[in-house]
Amino acid sequence: MNLVIDIGNSSIKAALFEKGKIQTVHRFQEPGDEDFRNFYKSATRDRTIISCVRSITDDERNFLEDCLHEVLILNHNTSLPFRIDYKTPESLGTDRIAAVAGAYFHFGEESVLIIDAGTAITFDLLAGGLYLGGNISPGMS
């Protein structure tokens, strides 16, 4: 099984995947949350990937580093099946990179506009295997 963790602005989402299919999904408040710590320690997995868009405390970082094995921290340098064609790729949020990776998985090199309505609303363009960037606007509330 693969564990996918999204540490977002307002919550943490964690999902266990087996053969590309979601098995379970959980939502937590923060990495220091006791429920998250218990889930993370007990989750049976082969690999883990984490996308984190906010800063975390030293205690939370220490916990994650202590528990991680075969983990990938997603960023603009991660090996991806598409190319990031953006002037400042280090400024891209990992949530946006993950959304584009999901679109690429489903649509390949087709042109796709990805709209993610969360704490912020993001618009990202994937065209011919190139991630061209996009825009961020305030969220629904």
Protein Blocks (a to p, Z undefined) as FASTA:
>chain_A
ZZdddddfkbccddddeehiafbdcddfbfklmklmmmmmmmccfbdcdddfbdcdfklm
mmmmmmpghiacddfkbccfbdcddfblmlpcfklmmmmmmmmmmnomaccddddddfbc
cddddeehiaebjcddddfZZ
